[in-house]
Amino acid sequence: MGYVMLAGAIAAEVAATTAMKYSEGFSRFGPSLVTVLGYVLSFALLAQTLKTVSIGSAYAIWSGVGTAAVAAIGLVLFGEGLGVAKVAGIVLIVGGVVVLNLGGAH
């Protein structure tokens, strides 16, 4: 169940970050509200996750998957570029999460 809550925390964080882009510096009420509520929900779910999943693994997955997902959303929705450095960074993030979960975060 911990990993299900972690998936929810990631989804809420990704939605909040995407809404922040649409908030135009918190000048638009709707996206600003989604940003705040998304981060509150994300942290609440992450806190519940930590009852059953180690902090190192949970945080690595939450931040790594969230970062990779937001980078993909930036590419698809906002036309951001995808250069060698960005690909390498995402690969390193995902690789770090895998390494932590294989034994470094226990």
Chimera marker file (.cmm) of the C-alpha trace (Angstrom):
<marker_set name="trace">
<marker id="1" x="0.000" y="0.000" z="0.000" r="1" g="1" b="0" radius="0.5"/>
<marker id="2" x="2.946" y="2.317" z="0.631" r="1" g="1" b="0" radius="0.5"/>
<marker id="3" x="3.955" y="2.302" z="-3.003" r="1" g="1" b="0" radius="0.5"/>
<marker id="4" x="0.386" y="3.057" z="-4.080" r="1" g="1" b="0" radius="0.5"/>
<marker id="5" x="0.441" y="6.149" z="-1.844" r="1" g="1" b="0" radius="0.5"/>
<marker id="6" x="3.856" y="7.025" z="-3.221" r="1" g="1" b="0" radius="0.5"/>
<marker id="7" x="2.460" y="6.871" z="-6.765" r="1" g="1" b="0" radius="0.5"/>
<marker id="8" x="-0.326" y="9.220" z="-5.671" r="1" g="1" b="0" radius="0.5"/>
<marker id="9" x="2.218" y="11.564" z="-4.098" r="1" g="1" b="0" radius="0.5"/>
<marker id="10" x="4.190" y="11.632" z="-7.331" r="1" g="1" b="0" radius="0.5"/>
<marker id="11" x="1.082" y="12.268" z="-9.426" r="1" g="1" b="0" radius="0.5"/>
<marker id="12" x="-0.006" y="15.112" z="-7.132" r="1" g="1" b="0" radius="0.5"/>
<marker id="13" x="3.458" y="16.689" z="-7.217" r="1" g="1" b="0" radius="0.5"/>
<marker id="14" x="3.677" y="16.466" z="-11.002" r="1" g="1" b="0" radius="0.5"/>
<marker id="15" x="0.196" y="17.975" z="-11.368" r="1" g="1" b="0" radius="0.5"/>
<marker id="16" x="1.098" y="20.762" z="-8.934" r="1" g="1" b="0" radius="0.5"/>
<marker id="17" x="4.319" y="21.585" z="-10.748" r="1" g="1" b="0" radius="0.5"/>
<marker id="18" x="2.555" y="21.621" z="-14.112" r="1" g="1" b="0" radius="0.5"/>
<marker id="19" x="-0.188" y="23.856" z="-12.699" r="1" g="1" b="0" radius="0.5"/>
<marker id="20" x="2.513" y="26.198" z="-11.396" r="1" g="1" b="0" radius="0.5"/>
<marker id="21" x="3.672" y="26.758" z="-14.971" r="1" g="1" b="0" radius="0.5"/>
<marker id="22" x="0.097" y="27.632" z="-15.948" r="1" g="1" b="0" radius="0.5"/>
<marker id="23" x="-0.308" y="29.940" z="-12.916" r="1" g="1" b="0" radius="0.5"/>
<marker id="24" x="1.905" y="32.562" z="-14.592" r="1" g="1" b="0" radius="0.5"/>
<marker id="25" x="3.749" y="33.458" z="-11.412" r="1" g="1" b="0" radius="0.5"/>
<marker id="26" x="0.680" y="32.823" z="-9.221" r="1" g="1" b="0" radius="0.5"/>
<marker id="27" x="-1.243" y="35.528" z="-11.064" r="1" g="1" b="0" radius="0.5"/>
<marker id="28" x="-4.006" y="33.112" z="-12.184" r="1" g="1" b="0" radius="0.5"/>
<marker id="29" x="-6.221" y="31.829" z="-9.375" r="1" g="1" b="0" radius="0.5"/>
<marker id="30" x="-7.246" y="28.391" z="-10.715" r="1" g="1" b="0" radius="0.5"/>
<marker id="31" x="-3.798" y="27.038" z="-11.530" r="1" g="1" b="0" radius="0.5"/>
<marker id="32" x="-2.420" y="28.641" z="-8.351" r="1" g="1" b="0" radius="0.5"/>
<marker id="33" x="-5.015" y="26.788" z="-6.264" r="1" g="1" b="0" radius="0.5"/>
<marker id="34" x="-4.224" y="23.500" z="-8.017" r="1" g="1" b="0" radius="0.5"/>
<marker id="35" x="-0.532" y="24.110" z="-7.270" r="1" g="1" b="0" radius="0.5"/>
<marker id="36" x="-1.072" y="24.642" z="-3.552" r="1" g="1" b="0" radius="0.5"/>
<marker id="37" x="-3.553" y="21.791" z="-3.145" r="1" g="1" b="0" radius="0.5"/>
<marker id="38" x="-1.379" y="19.454" z="-5.224" r="1" g="1" b="0" radius="0.5"/>
<marker id="39" x="1.681" y="20.062" z="-3.072" r="1" g="1" b="0" radius="0.5"/>
<marker id="40" x="-0.312" y="19.668" z="0.167" r="1" g="1" b="0" radius="0.5"/>
<marker id="41" x="-1.745" y="16.374" z="-1.091" r="1" g="1" b="0" radius="0.5"/>
<marker id="42" x="1.663" y="15.234" z="-2.323" r="1" g="1" b="0" radius="0.5"/>
<marker id="43" x="3.346" y="15.857" z="1.034" r="1" g="1" b="0" radius="0.5"/>
<marker id="44" x="0.461" y="14.254" z="2.933" r="1" g="1" b="0" radius="0.5"/>
<marker id="45" x="0.690" y="11.115" z="0.802" r="1" g="1" b="0" radius="0.5"/>
<marker id="46" x="4.481" y="11.083" z="1.045" r="1" g="1" b="0" radius="0.5"/>
<marker id="47" x="4.213" y="11.294" z="4.837" r="1" g="1" b="0" radius="0.5"/>
<marker id="48" x="1.860" y="8.291" z="4.846" r="1" g="1" b="0" radius="0.5"/>
<marker id="49" x="4.246" y="6.429" z="2.529" r="1" g="1" b="0" radius="0.5"/>
<marker id="50" x="7.067" y="6.838" z="5.041" r="1" g="1" b="0" radius="0.5"/>
<marker id="51" x="5.169" y="4.647" z="7.518" r="1" g="1" b="0" radius="0.5"/>
<marker id="52" x="5.982" y="1.582" z="5.394" r="1" g="1" b="0" radius="0.5"/>
<marker id="53" x="8.704" y="2.559" z="2.903" r="1" g="1" b="0" radius="0.5"/>
<marker id="54" x="12.233" y="3.619" z="3.868" r="1" g="1" b="0" radius="0.5"/>
<marker id="55" x="12.845" y="7.353" z="3.628" r="1" g="1" b="0" radius="0.5"/>
<marker id="56" x="15.792" y="6.970" z="1.262" r="1" g="1" b="0" radius="0.5"/>
<marker id="57" x="13.864" y="4.851" z="-1.211" r="1" g="1" b="0" radius="0.5"/>
<marker id="58" x="10.638" y="6.851" z="-0.956" r="1" g="1" b="0" radius="0.5"/>
<marker id="59" x="12.295" y="10.224" z="-1.428" r="1" g="1" b="0" radius="0.5"/>
<marker id="60" x="14.535" y="8.985" z="-4.239" r="1" g="1" b="0" radius="0.5"/>
<marker id="61" x="11.555" y="7.570" z="-6.119" r="1" g="1" b="0" radius="0.5"/>
<marker id="62" x="9.344" y="10.613" z="-5.397" r="1" g="1" b="0" radius="0.5"/>
<marker id="63" x="11.904" y="13.157" z="-6.530" r="1" g="1" b="0" radius="0.5"/>
<marker id="64" x="13.411" y="11.123" z="-9.368" r="1" g="1" b="0" radius="0.5"/>
<marker id="65" x="10.193" y="9.997" z="-11.009" r="1" g="1" b="0" radius="0.5"/>
<marker id="66" x="8.685" y="13.448" z="-10.452" r="1" g="1" b="0" radius="0.5"/>
<marker id="67" x="11.656" y="15.151" z="-12.077" r="1" g="1" b="0" radius="0.5"/>
<marker id="68" x="11.633" y="12.813" z="-15.076" r="1" g="1" b="0" radius="0.5"/>
<marker id="69" x="7.860" y="13.191" z="-15.490" r="1" g="1" b="0" radius="0.5"/>
<marker id="70" x="7.997" y="16.989" z="-15.319" r="1" g="1" b="0" radius="0.5"/>
<marker id="71" x="10.825" y="17.006" z="-17.871" r="1" g="1" b="0" radius="0.5"/>
<marker id="72" x="8.681" y="14.869" z="-20.205" r="1" g="1" b="0" radius="0.5"/>
<marker id="73" x="5.679" y="17.161" z="-19.667" r="1" g="1" b="0" radius="0.5"/>
<marker id="74" x="7.870" y="20.162" z="-20.440" r="1" g="1" b="0" radius="0.5"/>
<marker id="75" x="8.854" y="18.521" z="-23.692" r="1" g="1" b="0" radius="0.5"/>
<marker id="76" x="5.308" y="17.540" z="-24.727" r="1" g="1" b="0" radius="0.5"/>
<marker id="77" x="3.161" y="20.407" z="-23.421" r="1" g="1" b="0" radius="0.5"/>
<marker id="78" x="5.537" y="23.344" z="-23.437" r="1" g="1" b="0" radius="0.5"/>
<marker id="79" x="7.825" y="22.573" z="-26.361" r="1" g="1" b="0" radius="0.5"/>
<marker id="80" x="10.979" y="22.528" z="-24.259" r="1" g="1" b="0" radius="0.5"/>
<marker id="81" x="14.067" y="21.179" z="-25.948" r="1" g="1" b="0" radius="0.5"/>
<marker id="82" x="15.557" y="17.757" z="-25.380" r="1" g="1" b="0" radius="0.5"/>
<marker id="83" x="19.310" y="17.940" z="-25.659" r="1" g="1" b="0" radius="0.5"/>
<marker id="84" x="22.054" y="15.523" z="-24.762" r="1" g="1" b="0" radius="0.5"/>
<marker id="85" x="22.588" y="17.148" z="-21.358" r="1" g="1" b="0" radius="0.5"/>
<marker id="86" x="18.894" y="16.856" z="-20.419" r="1" g="1" b="0" radius="0.5"/>
<marker id="87" x="18.749" y="13.211" z="-21.508" r="1" g="1" b="0" radius="0.5"/>
<marker id="88" x="21.937" y="12.452" z="-19.583" r="1" g="1" b="0" radius="0.5"/>
<marker id="89" x="20.565" y="14.169" z="-16.485" r="1" g="1" b="0" radius="0.5"/>
<marker id="90" x="17.329" y="12.185" z="-16.588" r="1" g="1" b="0" radius="0.5"/>
<marker id="91" x="19.243" y="8.937" z="-17.130" r="1" g="1" b="0" radius="0.5"/>
<marker id="92" x="21.463" y="9.737" z="-14.143" r="1" g="1" b="0" radius="0.5"/>
<marker id="93" x="18.451" y="10.530" z="-11.961" r="1" g="1" b="0" radius="0.5"/>
<marker id="94" x="16.670" y="7.308" z="-12.887" r="1" g="1" b="0" radius="0.5"/>
<marker id="95" x="19.915" y="5.377" z="-12.468" r="1" g="1" b="0" radius="0.5"/>
<marker id="96" x="20.411" y="6.853" z="-9.009" r="1" g="1" b="0" radius="0.5"/>
<marker id="97" x="16.909" y="5.831" z="-7.972" r="1" g="1" b="0" radius="0.5"/>
<marker id="98" x="17.550" y="2.290" z="-9.205" r="1" g="1" b="0" radius="0.5"/>
<marker id="99" x="20.876" y="2.061" z="-7.346" r="1" g="1" b="0" radius="0.5"/>
<marker id="100" x="19.324" y="3.328" z="-4.108" r="1" g="1" b="0" radius="0.5"/>
<marker id="101" x="16.530" y="0.800" z="-4.363" r="1" g="1" b="0" radius="0.5"/>
<marker id="102" x="18.876" y="-2.088" z="-5.119" r="1" g="1" b="0" radius="0.5"/>
<marker id="103" x="20.656" y="-1.688" z="-1.824" r="1" g="1" b="0" radius="0.5"/>
<marker id="104" x="21.919" y="1.795" z="-1.111" r="1" g="1" b="0" radius="0.5"/>
<marker id="105" x="18.835" y="3.046" z="0.742" r="1" g="1" b="0" radius="0.5"/>
<marker id="106" x="18.225" y="0.087" z="3.081" r="1" g="1" b="0" radius="0.5"/>
<link id1="1" id2="2" r="1" g="1" b="0" radius="0.2"/>
<link id1="2" id2="3" r="1" g="1" b="0" radius="0.2"/>
<link id1="3" id2="4" r="1" g="1" b="0" radius="0.2"/>
<link id1="4" id2="5" r="1" g="1" b="0" radius="0.2"/>
<link id1="5" id2="6" r="1" g="1" b="0" radius="0.2"/>
<link id1="6" id2="7" r="1" g="1" b="0" radius="0.2"/>
<link id1="7" id2="8" r="1" g="1" b="0" radius="0.2"/>
<link id1="8" id2="9" r="1" g="1" b="0" radius="0.2"/>
<link id1="9" id2="10" r="1" g="1" b="0" radius="0.2"/>
<link id1="10" id2="11" r="1" g="1" b="0" radius="0.2"/>
<link id1="11" id2="12" r="1" g="1" b="0" radius="0.2"/>
<link id1="12" id2="13" r="1" g="1" b="0" radius="0.2"/>
<link id1="13" id2="14" r="1" g="1" b="0" radius="0.2"/>
<link id1="14" id2="15" r="1" g="1" b="0" radius="0.2"/>
<link id1="15" id2="16" r="1" g="1" b="0" radius="0.2"/>
<link id1="16" id2="17" r="1" g="1" b="0" radius="0.2"/>
<link id1="17" id2="18" r="1" g="1" b="0" radius="0.2"/>
<link id1="18" id2="19" r="1" g="1" b="0" radius="0.2"/>
<link id1="19" id2="20" r="1" g="1" b="0" radius="0.2"/>
<link id1="20" id2="21" r="1" g="1" b="0" radius="0.2"/>
<link id1="21" id2="22" r="1" g="1" b="0" radius="0.2"/>
<link id1="22" id2="23" r="1" g="1" b="0" radius="0.2"/>
<link id1="23" id2="24" r="1" g="1" b="0" radius="0.2"/>
<link id1="24" id2="25" r="1" g="1" b="0" radius="0.2"/>
<link id1="25" id2="26" r="1" g="1" b="0" radius="0.2"/>
<link id1="26" id2="27" r="1" g="1" b="0" radius="0.2"/>
<link id1="27" id2="28" r="1" g="1" b="0" radius="0.2"/>
<link id1="28" id2="29" r="1" g="1" b="0" radius="0.2"/>
<link id1="29" id2="30" r="1" g="1" b="0" radius="0.2"/>
<link id1="30" id2="31" r="1" g="1" b="0" radius="0.2"/>
<link id1="31" id2="32" r="1" g="1" b="0" radius="0.2"/>
<link id1="32" id2="33" r="1" g="1" b="0" radius="0.2"/>
<link id1="33" id2="34" r="1" g="1" b="0" radius="0.2"/>
<link id1="34" id2="35" r="1" g="1" b="0" radius="0.2"/>
<link id1="35" id2="36" r="1" g="1" b="0" radius="0.2"/>
<link id1="36" id2="37" r="1" g="1" b="0" radius="0.2"/>
<link id1="37" id2="38" r="1" g="1" b="0" radius="0.2"/>
<link id1="38" id2="39" r="1" g="1" b="0" radius="0.2"/>
<link id1="39" id2="40" r="1" g="1" b="0" radius="0.2"/>
<link id1="40" id2="41" r="1" g="1" b="0" radius="0.2"/>
<link id1="41" id2="42" r="1" g="1" b="0" radius="0.2"/>
<link id1="42" id2="43" r="1" g="1" b="0" radius="0.2"/>
<link id1="43" id2="44" r="1" g="1" b="0" radius="0.2"/>
<link id1="44" id2="45" r="1" g="1" b="0" radius="0.2"/>
<link id1="45" id2="46" r="1" g="1" b="0" radius="0.2"/>
<link id1="46" id2="47" r="1" g="1" b="0" radius="0.2"/>
<link id1="47" id2="48" r="1" g="1" b="0" radius="0.2"/>
<link id1="48" id2="49" r="1" g="1" b="0" radius="0.2"/>
<link id1="49" id2="50" r="1" g="1" b="0" radius="0.2"/>
<link id1="50" id2="51" r="1" g="1" b="0" radius="0.2"/>
<link id1="51" id2="52" r="1" g="1" b="0" radius="0.2"/>
<link id1="52" id2="53" r="1" g="1" b="0" radius="0.2"/>
<link id1="53" id2="54" r="1" g="1" b="0" radius="0.2"/>
<link id1="54" id2="55" r="1" g="1" b="0" radius="0.2"/>
<link id1="55" id2="56" r="1" g="1" b="0" radius="0.2"/>
<link id1="56" id2="57" r="1" g="1" b="0" radius="0.2"/>
<link id1="57" id2="58" r="1" g="1" b="0" radius="0.2"/>
<link id1="58" id2="59" r="1" g="1" b="0" radius="0.2"/>
<link id1="59" id2="60" r="1" g="1" b="0" radius="0.2"/>
<link id1="60" id2="61" r="1" g="1" b="0" radius="0.2"/>
<link id1="61" id2="62" r="1" g="1" b="0" radius="0.2"/>
<link id1="62" id2="63" r="1" g="1" b="0" radius="0.2"/>
<link id1="63" id2="64" r="1" g="1" b="0" radius="0.2"/>
<link id1="64" id2="65" r="1" g="1" b="0" radius="0.2"/>
<link id1="65" id2="66" r="1" g="1" b="0" radius="0.2"/>
<link id1="66" id2="67" r="1" g="1" b="0" radius="0.2"/>
<link id1="67" id2="68" r="1" g="1" b="0" radius="0.2"/>
<link id1="68" id2="69" r="1" g="1" b="0" radius="0.2"/>
<link id1="69" id2="70" r="1" g="1" b="0" radius="0.2"/>
<link id1="70" id2="71" r="1" g="1" b="0" radius="0.2"/>
<link id1="71" id2="72" r="1" g="1" b="0" radius="0.2"/>
<link id1="72" id2="73" r="1" g="1" b="0" radius="0.2"/>
<link id1="73" id2="74" r="1" g="1" b="0" radius="0.2"/>
<link id1="74" id2="75" r="1" g="1" b="0" radius="0.2"/>
<link id1="75" id2="76" r="1" g="1" b="0" radius="0.2"/>
<link id1="76" id2="77" r="1" g="1" b="0" radius="0.2"/>
<link id1="77" id2="78" r="1" g="1" b="0" radius="0.2"/>
<link id1="78" id2="79" r="1" g="1" b="0" radius="0.2"/>
<link id1="79" id2="80" r="1" g="1" b="0" radius="0.2"/>
<link id1="80" id2="81" r="1" g="1" b="0" radius="0.2"/>
<link id1="81" id2="82" r="1" g="1" b="0" radius="0.2"/>
<link id1="82" id2="83" r="1" g="1" b="0" radius="0.2"/>
<link id1="83" id2="84" r="1" g="1" b="0" radius="0.2"/>
<link id1="84" id2="85" r="1" g="1" b="0" radius="0.2"/>
<link id1="85" id2="86" r="1" g="1" b="0" radius="0.2"/>
<link id1="86" id2="87" r="1" g="1" b="0" radius="0.2"/>
<link id1="87" id2="88" r="1" g="1" b="0" radius="0.2"/>
<link id1="88" id2="89" r="1" g="1" b="0" radius="0.2"/>
<link id1="89" id2="90" r="1" g="1" b="0" radius="0.2"/>
<link id1="90" id2="91" r="1" g="1" b="0" radius="0.2"/>
<link id1="91" id2="92" r="1" g="1" b="0" radius="0.2"/>
<link id1="92" id2="93" r="1" g="1" b="0" radius="0.2"/>
<link id1="93" id2="94" r="1" g="1" b="0" radius="0.2"/>
<link id1="94" id2="95" r="1" g="1" b="0" radius="0.2"/>
<link id1="95" id2="96" r="1" g="1" b="0" radius="0.2"/>
<link id1="96" id2="97" r="1" g="1" b="0" radius="0.2"/>
<link id1="97" id2="98" r="1" g="1" b="0" radius="0.2"/>
<link id1="98" id2="99" r="1" g="1" b="0" radius="0.2"/>
<link id1="99" id2="100" r="1" g="1" b="0" radius="0.2"/>
<link id1="100" id2="101" r="1" g="1" b="0" radius="0.2"/>
<link id1="101" id2="102" r="1" g="1" b="0" radius="0.2"/>
<link id1="102" id2="103" r="1" g="1" b="0" radius="0.2"/>
<link id1="103" id2="104" r="1" g="1" b="0" radius="0.2"/>
<link id1="104" id2="105" r="1" g="1" b="0" radius="0.2"/>
<link id1="105" id2="106" r="1" g="1" b="0" radius="0.2"/>
</marker_set>
